[in-house]
Amino acid sequence: MRPSSPAASILAAALLVPALSIPHARAAAPAAAPAPAAAPAAGTAQPAAPANPNPLVATVNGEDIHLDDVRQAAAGMPQQLRQLPPNMIFPMLLNQIIDQKAIQVAAHKEGLENQPEVKQQMQTAASNALQNAYLSQKVTPTLTDAAIQAYYDKNYANKKPEQEVHARHILVATEAEAKDVIKQLKGGADFTALATKLSTDKASAKQNGGDLGWFKKGDMLPAFSDAAFAMKPHTISQTPVHTQYGWHVIEVLDTRTAAIPKLDAVRDEVRQKLIQQGVREAVEKAVAGVKVVRYDPSGKPIADTPAPATAAPAAPTKK
């Protein structure tokens, strides 16, 4: 019944995962001391230079692994592992990197990088990394607090509160079946029992007898929403409602005006929408800057014609 949500942005994971902090190796700062009255005598030892912030932590066949490699691996750790203390995380990640390097050495010895399938996978991985780097460079700087606030003001705070309906339904294959369901309900039959027994919408039928929860008008198909939003609480549709899925008998349980959410409650949602918007704009700009020639499946060039505009959905019929 509910429209599927847009596909997640290819940048979502990369832009949302915070880096885990593995402390830099730094020398402790010496306590402050009064300036000496006289210059130190010749030959006095000078203070030690600060420790290398990115020291070597291992080698595999002479290939260096530095602390920054461990930090980079830490950035992709699952959230539950990030809770471990650094002295546990460090050896775990270092061993993982060593294992990976050893596997790569063994694979090179066998010449796997020259196999056509492996070569194609490596090229695809490199291409994906380059694309993600480009999009991240274009999108990340736009994800400012000001941009999030502006999007929230436009799409949440300044919009009129929407009505919501809490309803349940019984979905059947034919109008005759739906009319029979209405007849049984008028005769005192239990809605939950009929939904569990008869409804072909098994997902909702298994969840409290056809309960669809709270929804806004745009969340459902137009015919269904028009009928549900025209009904009063604690009433059942007197005639079956037809959609592409079949015939519905609807019971409205309650109605309410949805509260405007606070910014903090939808910040992550807004950020995701800005990511999707930024990626779309960056892709469109990149495509506009290149020459594209298309061919049909037989290899014949296709005339370069503008893509047809997507038709706007028909407005639901108001009752």
GUFILUM-425470 format. One line per 2 residues: number of its first residue (from 1); their letters; for each residue x, y, z of C-alpha. Coordinates in steps of 0.25 Angstrom, whole numbers, plus 5000, padded with zeros to 4 digits. Layout:
N
NUM) a) X,Y,Z  ...
***
This chain:
319
1) mr) 5000,5000,5000  5011,5010,5004
3) ps) 5020,5015,4993  5034,5010,4994
5) sp) 5044,5020,4999  5055,5026,4989
7) aa) 5067,5018,4988  5078,5022,4998
9) si) 5089,5031,4993  5102,5024,4989
11) la) 5109,5034,4998  5100,5031,5010
13) aa) 5109,5022,5018  5122,5029,5014
15) ll) 5116,5043,5019  5110,5038,5032
17) vp) 5120,5029,5038  5128,5037,5048
19) al) 5143,5034,5049  5147,5026,5062
21) si) 5158,5033,5069  5171,5025,5072
23) ph) 5180,5034,5079  5192,5040,5072
25) ar) 5205,5036,5078  5210,5048,5084
27) aa) 5220,5051,5095  5215,5057,5108
29) ap) 5217,5072,5109  5227,5075,5120
31) aa) 5222,5083,5132  5225,5098,5131
33) ap) 5238,5103,5137  5243,5117,5140
35) ap) 5253,5122,5129  5267,5119,5133
37) aa) 5275,5131,5138  5287,5128,5129
39) ap) 5288,5121,5115  5291,5106,5116
41) aa) 5305,5102,5116  5311,5097,5103
43) gt) 5308,5082,5100  5295,5082,5109
45) aq) 5285,5072,5103  5273,5078,5095
47) pa) 5259,5075,5097  5254,5062,5090
49) ap) 5247,5065,5077  5232,5061,5077
51) an) 5228,5047,5074  5224,5043,5060
53) pn) 5209,5045,5059  5208,5034,5049
55) pl) 5218,5024,5053  5221,5011,5046
57) va) 5213,4999,5053  5217,4987,5045
59) tv) 5223,4983,5031  5218,4971,5022
61) ng) 5229,4967,5012  5235,4980,5014
63) ed) 5222,4988,5011  5219,4998,5022
65) ih) 5207,4999,5031  5206,5012,5038
67) ld) 5196,5017,5050  5188,5025,5040
69) dv) 5185,5011,5033  5179,5006,5046
71) rq) 5171,5019,5048  5165,5018,5034
73) aa) 5161,5004,5037  5155,5008,5050
75) ag) 5146,5018,5042  5138,5006,5036
77) mp) 5136,4998,5048  5122,4995,5052
79) qq) 5116,5004,5063  5116,4993,5074
81) lr) 5131,4990,5072  5134,5005,5074
83) ql) 5130,5004,5088  5143,4995,5091
85) pp) 5155,5002,5098  5166,5007,5088
87) nm) 5176,4997,5094  5167,4985,5089
89) if) 5163,4992,5076  5177,4995,5072
91) pm) 5183,4980,5071  5170,4975,5066
93) ll) 5170,4984,5054  5185,4983,5052
95) nq) 5184,4968,5051  5173,4970,5041
97) ii) 5181,4979,5032  5193,4969,5033
99) dq) 5184,4958,5029  5179,4966,5017
101) ka) 5193,4970,5013  5197,4955,5014
103) iq) 5186,4951,5005  5189,4961,4995
105) va) 5204,4956,4994  5199,4942,4992
107) ah) 5189,4946,4981  5200,4954,4974
109) ke) 5209,4942,4974  5198,4934,4967
111) gl) 5196,4945,4957  5181,4947,4960
113) en) 5182,4961,4957  5184,4957,4942
115) qp) 5171,4949,4941  5160,4956,4933
117) ev) 5149,4955,4943  5158,4960,4955
119) kq) 5164,4971,4946  5150,4975,4943
121) qm) 5146,4975,4958  5158,4983,4961
123) qt) 5155,4994,4950  5141,4995,4955
125) aa) 5145,4997,4970  5155,5008,4965
127) sn) 5144,5014,4957  5134,5014,4969
129) al) 5145,5020,4978  5147,5031,4969
131) qn) 5132,5034,4967  5130,5034,4982
133) ay) 5142,5043,4984  5137,5053,4974
135) ls) 5122,5053,4980  5127,5054,4994
137) qk) 5136,5066,4990  5124,5073,4984
139) vt) 5113,5069,4994  5120,5069,5008
141) pt) 5123,5084,5008  5108,5087,5006
143) lt) 5104,5079,5018  5104,5091,5027
145) da) 5096,5094,5039  5090,5106,5032
147) ai) 5086,5097,5020  5080,5087,5029
149) qa) 5072,5099,5036  5068,5105,5023
151) yy) 5062,5091,5018  5055,5089,5031
153) dk) 5049,5103,5031  5044,5101,5017
155) ny) 5039,5086,5017  5035,5085,5032
157) an) 5034,5097,5040  5026,5106,5030
159) kk) 5017,5095,5025  5003,5094,5029
161) pe) 5001,5082,5039  4995,5070,5032
163) qe) 4983,5062,5036  4986,5047,5039
165) vh) 4977,5035,5039  4978,5022,5047
167) ar) 4971,5011,5040  4970,4997,5037
169) hi) 4965,4989,5025  4961,4976,5019
171) lv) 4966,4973,5005  4959,4963,4996
173) at) 4960,4959,4982  4945,4963,4977
175) ea) 4935,4973,4980  4925,4962,4983
177) ea) 4934,4957,4994  4936,4971,5000
179) kd) 4921,4974,5000  4920,4961,5008
181) vi) 4930,4965,5018  4922,4978,5020
183) kq) 4910,4970,5022  4916,4962,5032
185) lk) 4922,4974,5040  4908,4980,5040
187) gg) 4903,4967,5046  4913,4968,5058
189) ad) 4925,4960,5052  4939,4964,5058
191) ft) 4947,4972,5049  4960,4966,5054
193) al) 4956,4952,5052  4951,4955,5038
195) at) 4964,4962,5034  4972,4951,5040
197) kl) 4964,4940,5033  4960,4947,5019
199) st) 4970,4958,5016  4980,4956,5005
201) dk) 4989,4967,5010  4996,4957,5019
203) as) 5006,4967,5025  4995,4976,5031
205) ak) 4986,4964,5034  4996,4958,5043
207) qn) 4998,4971,5050  4986,4973,5059
209) gg) 4976,4969,5049  4978,4978,5037
211) dl) 4983,4990,5045  4991,5000,5036
213) gw) 4995,5010,5047  4995,5025,5045
215) fk) 4997,5031,5031  4996,5044,5023
217) kg) 4987,5045,5011  4999,5044,5001
219) dm) 5004,5031,5008  4993,5023,5002
221) lp) 4988,5021,4988  4978,5032,4984
223) af) 4965,5024,4984  4968,5018,4998
225) sd) 4972,5031,5004  4960,5038,4998
227) aa) 4951,5028,5004  4958,5028,5018
229) fa) 4960,5043,5020  4945,5045,5016
231) mk) 4941,5035,5028  4938,5039,5042
233) ph) 4945,5031,5054  4939,5018,5058
235) ti) 4932,5016,5044  4933,5005,5033
237) sq) 4933,5008,5018  4919,5005,5013
239) tp) 4923,5002,4999  4936,4994,4995
241) vh) 4948,5003,4991  4955,4998,4979
243) tq) 4970,5000,4976  4980,4992,4968
245) yg) 4982,4982,4979  4967,4978,4980
247) wh) 4955,4982,4988  4956,4988,5002
249) vi) 4947,4989,5014  4952,5001,5022
251) ev) 4950,5004,5037  4955,5018,5042
253) ld) 4959,5017,5056  4963,5031,5059
255) tr) 4968,5044,5053  4978,5055,5057
257) ta) 4986,5066,5053  5001,5062,5052
259) ai) 5010,5071,5060  5021,5079,5053
261) pk) 5034,5071,5057  5046,5078,5064
263) ld) 5058,5080,5056  5066,5070,5065
265) av) 5056,5059,5063  5058,5060,5047
267) rd) 5072,5065,5046  5077,5051,5041
269) ev) 5066,5051,5031  5068,5065,5026
271) rq) 5083,5062,5024  5080,5050,5016
273) kl) 5070,5058,5007  5081,5068,5005
275) iq) 5091,5057,5002  5082,5052,4991
277) qg) 5079,5065,4986  5094,5069,4985
279) vr) 5097,5056,4978  5086,5058,4968
281) ea) 5091,5072,4965  5106,5068,4964
283) ve) 5102,5056,4954  5094,5065,4946
285) ka) 5105,5075,4945  5115,5065,4941
287) va) 5106,5059,4930  5104,5073,4925
289) gv) 5119,5074,4923  5121,5062,4914
291) kv) 5117,5058,4901  5108,5045,4901
293) vr) 5105,5036,4889  5095,5025,4891
295) yd) 5093,5013,4883  5082,5003,4882
297) ps) 5084,4988,4886  5088,4985,4871
299) gk) 5099,4996,4872  5091,5006,4863
301) pi) 5093,5021,4868  5081,5027,4874
303) ad) 5077,5041,4871  5081,5050,4882
305) tp) 5067,5055,4887  5064,5061,4901
307) ap) 5058,5051,4911  5043,5052,4912
309) at) 5038,5059,4924  5033,5050,4935
311) aa) 5017,5052,4936  5012,5058,4949
313) pa) 5003,5048,4956  4989,5051,4955
315) ap) 4983,5058,4967  4974,5050,4976
317) tk) 4959,5052,4974  4954,5059,4986
319) k) 4941,5055,4992
***
